[in-house]
Amino acid sequence: MAEVAGVADVEERDEYDVYAFDVFTSRHDDVKAGRVAQVRSRVLVSRAEFPRFADAYEVAANLATAVHGGMPTAVLPRW
């Protein structure tokens, strides 16, 4: 099961077998009002749990949306 890390920072290293995504989300109220107020989240998804990139991409978007609300406006893979 995918989990959201608390406040702890996670360093990117080669020994972690994860997909890393930067997910930008906007709240529905901001979008309707024409404001661009985005929240950036770094989401790490285990390759062992989600080996397909498409599945990991969807999980990253869903996790960021669940935590911050609103809708994802961009999901950018970190290579």
BELNORNOR-V266220 format. One record per pair of residues at least 12 apart in sequence whose ideal C-beta (glycine too) atoms are under 8 Angstrom apart, sorted by sequence separation. I is the first residue (numbers start at 1). J is the second residue. D is the distance in whole Angstrom. If there is no record, write none. Layout:
i = {I	I}
j = {J	J}
d = {D	D}
This chain:
i = {26	25	26	24	25	45	61	24	45	60	24	25	43	23	24	43	22	23	45	57	22	23	22	23	43	57	21	22	43	20	21	41	20	21	41	20	21	53	19	20	39	18	19	41	18	41	16	18	19	17	18	39	17	17	19	39	10	10	19	21	38	21	42	19	23	19	23	5	21	25	31	21	23	25	30	31	19	23	27	27	28	2	25	27	28	2	25	26	25	26	25	2	25	26	1	2	24	25	23	24	24	23	24	22	23	24	22	23	21	22	21	21	22	2	20	21	19	20	4	2	4	4	12}
j = {38	38	39	38	39	59	75	39	60	75	40	41	59	40	41	60	40	41	63	75	41	42	42	43	63	77	42	43	64	42	43	63	43	44	64	44	45	77	44	45	64	44	45	67	45	68	44	46	47	46	47	68	47	48	50	70	42	44	53	56	73	57	78	56	60	57	61	44	60	64	70	61	63	65	70	71	60	64	68	69	70	45	68	70	71	46	69	70	70	71	71	49	72	73	49	50	72	73	72	73	74	74	75	74	75	76	75	76	75	76	76	77	78	59	77	78	77	78	63	63	66	67	78}
d = {5	7	8	5	5	5	5	7	6	6	5	7	8	7	8	4	6	5	8	6	7	8	6	5	5	7	7	8	6	7	5	8	7	8	4	5	7	8	7	8	8	4	5	7	6	7	7	6	6	7	6	5	5	6	7	8	8	6	7	8	6	7	8	4	6	8	6	7	4	5	8	8	8	6	7	7	7	4	8	6	6	6	5	4	7	7	7	5	5	6	6	7	5	5	7	8	7	7	6	5	4	7	8	8	5	8	8	8	6	5	6	6	6	5	7	6	7	4	6	6	8	6	7}
